[in-house]
């Protein structure tokens, strides 16, 4: 009889603790969703789990999905820098949240992650660095559409600013993804003159060989200069393509003025920038 009473006593304690944890979790989830950073701070001090799953509806195109994710990823996706600042006070993996912030164009969240000590040279499953992802998601080519500019002008500015934030924080400009493409090559492919110029300027400040940076070849043997020649446009049919033409030509001109850029490096097909240039122009 005594044993049964002891068992019931400890069971009651356990149930009470469980009930307390559930209430704490629910309060934490509510504070996260309400963007109440002060309450989040208080709940973390009370022992709230920084990895408590946050359920929400994620819209992707025309589809709505019921999903769960960590508070940090949720805050990054919702562009809530104040929440990110509080959550970063507890040590945790920041990689996925950083990737999402870049893809969403959440500049303020990116800046908080950088200040919070997140790894700026993290790579994804395709070996893309955060800088490469930022260049890809700047969507420079789409920016040339006047209609798109009017719809998302502020977001493009933030996407460009994300690239600058990463460069100022010392992101590795020499890193290449699994296709051998660097941030410079991706910027050339996107006709992103502004980013090409920024990367060339950053190369003067980072350690490492400039020759290796400017003449790096992807898995097909194409250097930045070869890509620039291939991507240069000389004709257009509307304002969007005109702007692409202008940018692509300026990128090529900029690279041709760099003495270290090798015009005679051959890719796997035996093509060189010099040969391609003479054939095309």
ABEGO torsion letter per residue (X at the ends): XAAAAAAAAAAAAAAAAAAAAAAAAAAAAAAAAAGBAAAAAAAAAAGBBAABBBBBBBBBEABBBBBBBBAAAAAAAAGBAAAAAAAAABBBBAAAAAAAAAAAGBAAAAAAAAAAGBBAABBBAAGBBAAAAAAAAAGAAAAABAAAAAAAAAAAAAAAAAAAAAAAAGBBAABBBAAGBBAAAAAAAAGBAAAAAAAAAAAAABBEBAAAAAABBBAAGBBAAAAAAAABBABBABAAAAAAAAAAAAAAAAAAABAABBAABBBAAGBBAAAAAAAAX
